[in-house]
Amino acid sequence: MATEDTVMPAAAVTANNNLYGELSSPQALAPTRGKRVSLACQSCRSRKTKCDGIQPACLTCRHLGIDCVYAKESRKAGSRRINGRAQAMHKVRKPQHQLHMTTGYSITTPPDDTVDIVTQRPDMIHRLRAHTEARDTGNIDPDTAGNISEQEASEEVHAAQVFQDRHTSEFGYFGLSSNHAFFRSISRCFIRFLRGAPPQHDRIQSLTTEDWSEVNTSEARQTSSPRNDSVATLPAISESFSMLDRFIATSAGAFPFVSKAILTSSLKELALGSRKSRSTTKRALVNIMFAYSCLAIEDPQCDMYFQRTIQCLTPETLRGANLELIQALLLVTSYQQQQQMPVSSGTYHALTVKAAFQLGLHCPSSYKEVSPSDSELRKRLWYSLINQDRMLSMCLGRPCLIPSQHICTPELEDPRQTHHVSSLEHEYRVERLLQHKYQTDLYSIIAAMLSDIYQHNIGRDSSLSTWSLLALRLQLYQRFEEWRQQLDPRLRLITPQDVCTVLTSQIDENRFRISLTVHYYRALIMLNGPIIERLLGISVSSSSLDEAAQSLFEQCVPTIKNDLVVLENLNQIISIISQSEDFINHNNVRWMSNHACSILAMHLFCLALLFHIRPELEAKTVTRTSRIRELLGQCLDNMKVLQRTSTLFRKAREALEVFTQKLDSICLRELPTSGASASEIGAPCTSAPRHYDFSMSTDFFEQSEFDFLLGDGFYC
């Protein structure tokens, strides 16, 4: 019962006066407190109305003509009331005690003494002033700021929980182009295949999804860097410029929109203590540059500078838009992907798109109002953002935030045909500018593939037929070939013949070729994926193929052969660059390497299963099943090297290892000779075996929300 003790607010009383006219005098508007009764009847309690406590029947119940029942007051109610008072007193006395310990002020101290105490404690005044300034500017206090990196890293661990959790609404939707969707499909096919496989002689260990819940939160990257009390603190001027030079010499080559002139100007302005309105965005840009510079030499202070960058990106700063802000946001997004914080990178990417639209980078006329140098910088920012948007759409399986019809800006100039020389041209080799232009052209084809084959990742009810997919694949493959043939000789794609030379002794000199090749092969894998997936589905659905299915398989053989070539070439590249930590850190390719390596392993497992079901494919594709299994083992080893501390990527590898071991055991039982060993079908995995519950009576994959590989979409 709450009404006896409730004091009605004056505003509520006024509203009642206006509505019902029950109060006619100003005195009646004053809040009144009704007399408390010792016990109210049950009817008034349930209706939450005032009870006069008259027994055996209160006035309200007699007026309404209902039964009036009084319950005996238990001692529990009194004890709850006493406990409530004790808790309330504790809530009051605890801050009083803390205040007394901090300032020496107690509840009994006269008011005049308070002034003397605060005056005698300059550290208290400084603390209060710092707290007020941080609150007014929206900055985070140092303790909270120090935990930013841990919180973002824990998001990746939290996303990995979806490996065990069937409730996926918190983690979003991952559409057709994502690795999750591909793995869901081949998982369903594998379960159907197991139902028709020879019986097991050994008992299958049944582990529920809870047995996979060993998410070690200690694996989340812990920050060992020192914390600084002020976001405004910069290194010494000599150290700052030394870090700038290291950034330009290492990581800056991966970002064509970064200008050394702008960074130098911002650094000098901040060193002089500028109070201009754009100093916050410049501070964010400089700090994220410091973070990349430290990351290049694996200095743990990179996290400290990243935290400072995030502190600069306050709501007030993000409300506006300028070139420095867009540069900083693009670098923050890439840094998060590089440092295994992909969950947060989507948020900052969306903020970058908002700032770009706000600044008018999508509007062709805006480029005519600035100098040629600024126009070129704006175009590089805009197209770098477009490439990132399409890459995120491809990996997450979600629609692009920047639709193709919104891209009407002038195309990037060919540096080989540019006669004027701007300040930006001095900072990068022609190869770097060409690589950015070629990558932009490549992602325009990828955007068409996302639109035509993957239906904008919307997931319509009606899917394309396999014959339609074949026709669309041929059209897009022709565009990819035209793109490849028009590449400059200095940036031609890496072939199997020059893999060893280019990727060992000349890896740094060919950094742009390597990057282009990885993006190109990843796009081709995505182009072939839907057809390979359909073929596997047809194969596991029936033991024999009809005439139509046979004809379809014949037409798909070139696609299978092309996929095998692409997978083998990409596996060679990743096997080498995974051993070079410096190359990965300097070229911002960890995220794409992880993603490409995981889809590479999924395709190899899919083909290994397909070749096991349809042995005639060995002769048609001139590829032995043992070779596919060997490549799969190498790819799983590469995943182990690339995973670092990523819980999500580790679980993706473990899931594929489980399926691979299961397929190996079936192949061993079907060998014609009793003395056959695992080496005849490829080297087995060396990691400790994990098992799923492959119960023949339970179809896990009939539940659309269940997904072994559901995470944030970057590392699996």
Secondary structure, 3 states (H helix, E strand, C coil): CCCCCCCCCHHHHHHHHHHHCCCCCHHHHCCCCCCCCCCCCHHHHHHCCCCCCCCCCCHHHHHHCCCCCCCCCCHHHHHHHHHHHHHHHHHHHHHHHHHHHHHCCCCCCCHHHHHHHHHCCHHHHHHHHHHHHHHHHCCCCHHHHHCHHHHHHHHHHHHHHHHCCCCCHHHCCCCCCCHHHHHHHHHHHHHHHHHCCCCCCCCCCCCCHHHHCCCCHHHCCCCCCCCCCCCCCCCCHHHHHHHHHHHHHCHHHHCCCCCHHHHHHHHHHHHCCCCCCCHHHHHHHHHHHHHHHHHHCCCCCHHHHHHHHHHHCCHHHHHCCCHHHHHHHHHHHHHHHHCCCHHHHHHHHHHHHHHHHHHCCCCHHHHHHCCHHHHHHHHHHHHHHHHHHHHHHHHHCCCCCCCHHHCCCCCCCCCCCCCCCCHHHHCCCHHHHHHHHHHHHHHHHHHHHHHHCCHHHCCCCCCCCHHHHHHHHHHHHHHHHHHHHCCCHHHCCCCHHHHHHHHHCCCCCCHHHHHHHHHHHHHHHHHHHHHHHHHHHHHHHCCCCCHHHHHHHHHHHHHHHHHHHHHHHHHHHHHHHCCCHHHHHHHCCHHHHHHHHHHHHHHHHHHHHHHHHCCCHHHHHCCCHHHHHHHHHHHHHHHHHHCCCCHHHHHHHHHHHHHHHHHHHHHHHCCCCCCCCHHHHCCCCCCCCCCCCCCCCCCHHHCCCCCCCCCCCCCC
